Structure formats: structure tokens, C-alpha cells
Amino acid sequence: MDANVAPNYTLDTLDALLTQAGVRPEGLVLTLKLTDPNAAEKLPEVAQRIRRHGYRRVRMRQLAFNRQEICAVVTDA
């Protein structure tokens, strides 16, 4: 998922998708835009929100482009 919106909107969309019956991807790749200077401080909360869907591993790395994007790779293992 790569949307040019604030992380909360991306996560809202993800929540809506993952709560649909029969939808359970083995993994996810998300690009989160850091639209707010304080957004980086909220990344642990973002990871926890993703884990609530049953995913155990959430790895995040800052992307080089403008240093305002985070790539999150999410898996069960």
C-alpha cells in the first residue's frame, strides 16, 4: 500500500481491508508518509496498531527519498 496521505488514513484503509471476511494476506508492504514532523515519534503506536491484526513482525525503515517516508514490512513469522 502506497498512498500519499497521513499514516492514520493509510492505517484506516488497512483496518477496513483486514476486517473483511476472508481477507488475510501473509504479509504486507506499506509506505507511510511522515506528513507531520512529530509522526516519527508515533511509529511504535503504528506498529502496535498493525500487530492488532495478528501480525507478529513489523519492521520499519526510513526511505531515502526526502527522508519523509517509512517502509513497513509486515509478516507473521
N, C-alpha and C positions, 0 to 999 in steps of 0.2 A: 504494500500500500504506500503510495507516494502522493500526498495531497499537499497543496500549497496553502495550508491553513494551520491554525494553532494546534498544538498537541491534543488539547481536550476535544476538539472536533474530530480529529483522527481517531482518538480512543472511543468517542461516542459512536462513530461509524463502525469501528471494530466490535464494540459491545453489541450493537444491533445485529451484526452479521453472525457473531459467535453464539448468540442466543436463539438462532433459528434452529428448528428441529433438523437433525441430520447433518449439520454443518460442524465439522471438526477437522480442520487442517492439521497435518502432522507438524507443521512448522509455519512460521510467519517471518517475513522481512518487511520492516516498517521504516519509513523515513519520517522523522519528526522534525518539524521546523521550529527553531527556537526564536519565536516571534517576539518574545519578551526577554529582556536582559536577565530576569530572575528565573527564567524557565529551567535553566540547568540545575538549580537548587531543588527543583521538584522531580528530577529524574528518578530518585528512589520510589516516590509515590507512583510514578508512571509504571515502573517495573512491577510494583505490587498490584496495581490495577490489572495488568496483563496476567500476572500469576493467578489471579482470582478465577480465571477461565480454565485452570488446571494445568497450565504450562509451568514446568519446573525451572527451565533455564531461560533467562533473559539476559542477553549480552548487548551492551551498548557501546558504540564508538562514535566519536566526533568525526564528521566528514570534513575533508579539506576545503570544500567549496564554501567560501565566505565564513567558515567556522560557525555557521548558524544552523547546522543540520546534524542530527544524530541518526545513525542507523542502528536499529534494534533487530537482532536475530533471535528468534524465539523458538524453542523446541521442547519436547517432553523429556529428553534424555539429559 
